[in-house]
Amino acid sequence: MHRYRDAIVSIYNKNNDSDLRSHVKNNVFGAFVLFPYNDEEKYKENTFYKSIDEVNIGAFPFLPSTTKLMEQFLDELVKESSYSTFERAIDKVNKENYLSEDDFKNRNVLIGMVKSREQFEANINNKFYHILVKSVNLAAHSIEYVTLFQTKNIFNDESGIQYYGQVTDIKIVKRSEITELPKESSELYYRIEVSSWIKLYRKLEINGFSLRRSSYTSFYLLKNADNVCELFIRNCREFRLLRELRRIYNKRTISLKGSEDDVDAFCIDDIEIIVKGDVIKIIRGNLVLGELHYSEFLKSPVRYLKKIM
């Protein structure tokens, strides 16, 4: 099976070089033999079955009445996220574009609260955003983008995040100098100019999340989050767990418990799923339903989540 697997290749030519031979890649995630055998429980201890989890090479027993292990394997493949599929691949083509911790650590997007419809119109029409100097620490974040967060109590069905802009200039001005929204005040504000306001391909809904102050997120999360709360995911592990949960439990509500400072837990009905270091904990009330090491979770997210949920 090693030979069959290694014989399947493709051409990956990122830079459009003329010498295609140097870009031949093996992008098969595994190779499997089907053979007639009727004792699936006994076969679970076989080396060729265990090797599937380890190196994605192995064998499945397969008869008209012996399909359980194969069905389980296919079910996991269909339900797992594209991230898991990528990690199964032996030679990871385009791996430079895969998830990295920098996608979450670089909080270079200011989530700017909009306090009135008048402010929203002025910001959109004049390509700027303004915020009190004392309410943010821009020096610590080196912001490159700003979003407009429209609150529920003012914008109702339009609430959430629809627009972001790339920062072109930041100035400290007196509030009275912001003539687009006249106000007599000497308080100092950041006036943040943007090149243009870009509409996200889908609005980030609030989904009951309450943002009390302007905060920060990463550009990767801005482009990949499904709602406002997901902007506060802090690392790859939380993001991967959420994606797998959405694939498995897509018909049930998955909410995030926490604040703009941190995500405490992912919630499904009355169950909380918590990522702490290398461990994933499943909790209902004060009862720990199960624990799972993150490395085990990565091997087969669907199987392990179903086992402990």
Secondary structure, 3 states (H helix, E strand, C coil): CHHHHHHCCEECCCCCCCCHHHHEECCCCCEEEEECCCCHHHHCCCHHHHHHHHHCEEEEECECCECHHHHHHHHHHHHCCHHHHHHHCCCCCCHHHCCCCHHHHCCCEEEEEECCHHHHHHHHHHCEEEEEHHHCCHHHCCCCEEEEEECHHHHHHHCEEEEEEEEEEEEEEEHHHCCCCCCCCCCEEEEEEEEEEEEEEEEEECCCCCCCCCEEECHHHHHHCCEHHHHHCCCHHHHHHHHHHHHHCCCCCEEEEEECCEEEEEEECCEEEEEECCEEEEEECCEEEEEEEHHHHHHCHHHHHHHHC
